[in-house]
Amino acid sequence: MIERGDRGASAGKRLPAAGVPEGTELPPGAGPLSPPSRAARRRHVGRPLAEVEDAPSVPLQPRRSPRSKGDAAKLCFVEVVYFYLYDIGRSVDLRKVAALIPAQADVGIVKRRDTPASITLPKPLILQIGEQECQDLGGFDCFSAHMKIYAEGAVTVLVRVKARVPFGELHGLRDRAIIFGGEARTMAGLAEVSARKLIEGIRPAVIEPRDFDVMDSETYTAFCLLDSEGNPGAFLNRNRDYVAALLIGEDPNSVLHESQIAATLGKPFSYHEHDLAVFDLDRCLIVDSSADYEDLLLIIEHANYQLLELRVLDHLLDEWLDEAEDDVRLLYGPGSRRHRGRGAAAREKLAKIQALRFESLFILENLENSSKIIGDYYLGQIYGRLNSIFSTEGWKWSVERRLETLQDVYDMVKNDSGEERMVTLEIIFIVVCIIFPLVQILQVMITSSEAARVANHAPALSLPVGNDGRPAADSGELSPAGQSPAGQSPAGLPGGRR
């Protein structure tokens, strides 16, 4: 399974150009072909090894002097938004959460530009961390943070800081400490502490909560320049080396290949003359002096939220498939006859996995329905770009394929169980309709034979015969003594007295 914990070394990242673009002339003195660089191999994670080894090699370029530093030394006013997303459990009861902590319903997206009227996004609960207003804490001019709790079991911690720093030092802001709660914490440290406290506070409302140390998470950083002057496109061209390294997460002093820079900065977005946004796997740069980018931040958060849920779902399906494989081996593998007594338990577990499969289908359907940004809208273009970078469709395909595999396993076990029941019913039918009547007939025959045998061996009995040839009792004749054969008088009295 493809993991995306540290996007700097993760699959799903778009692959760099494997060779020099067609038509490019190599400078004199270009050296021999070299194997793929370390950065190229890092971005080929998730592809077959043979495919990586056979990838076209990039010709070595003669060492060139660093490009112009552009506006690296220029002091700029920037807001940095850090997104930390955690999957805390199967689902969350938001009504219970509202009763446990002072969280409020989110107002949703603020529709501006050409935002479609039909756009639908999840509606989480929001909990402020500290004061809602911007605070001056630590090495920043301004700091604020809040958390969002989603019904699907995800929690987002958003940390927003503002500072005036040289443009060439933006990469170092994440290491600056914030004085919060009397302690100095980094952005990641603050997010972790806040998430742990929140999870403990709402644990009664979480269905199947997960341990914080093993739960899946996502991170994203948005650098927002607030005092840019002139054309943002020209600003990006002057600082393309540093911006590319900043978005990729490389050392800003490293010299990236032009193809890698072009792949990173090749698809910028602009809505007005004064704004620009360029996105990568872990970070993005937004240039907007009017600070009108709240809808972009919401789309960024939602794309990461959707990716996190797909990754978690894919991981769960992997676990369920492993359990199903063990149970199928128990039922049908070598020595399965010894485990026939456990077959019912295995089938019961497979039936439970089938119920989980339906739940997964509902989760996948909810994720797809939660982001219906359809059409050539500005936000739709950005959302599509993020999905392309995150390989969201690939994750969806992986989840759907695992769901189909679970369905096949369940159908196989179901059909096998049905065949066993049919065999049992056929046996019962044979017993009831054939064997049982034969047994009854046999019993009748034995009884008749026994009765005939008894009749043949019984002694013969005879009665006195009268003068007319009938039995004496019928003719009314008595013995010569005038008495009945039993020695009684005709009247049945002793001595024949009447």
Secondary structure, 3 states (H helix, E strand, C coil): CCCCCCHHHCCCCCCCCCCCCCCCCCCCCCCCEECCCHHHHHCCCCCCHHHHHCCCCEECCCCCCCCCCCCCCCEEEEEEEEEEEEECEEEECHHHHHHHCCCEECCCCCCCCCCCCCCCCCCCEEEEECCCCCECCCCCCEEEEEEEECCCCEEEEEEEEEEEEEHHHHHHHHHCCEEECCEEECHHHHHHHHHHHHHHHHHHHEEEECCCCCCCEEEEEEEEECCCCCCHHHHHHHCHHHHHHHHHCCCCCCCCCHHHHHHHHCCCECCCCCEEEEECCCEEEEEECCCCCHHHHHHHHHHHHHHHHHHHHHHHHHHHHHHHHHHHHHHHCCCHHHHHHHHHHHHHHHHHHHHHHHHHHHHHHHHHHCCCCCCCCHHHHHHHHHHHHHCHHHHHHHHHHHHHHHHHHHHHHHHHHHHHHHHHHHHHHHHHHHHHHHHHHHHHHHHHHHHHHHHHCCCCCCCCECCCCCEHHHHCCCCCCCCCCCCCCCCCCHHHCC
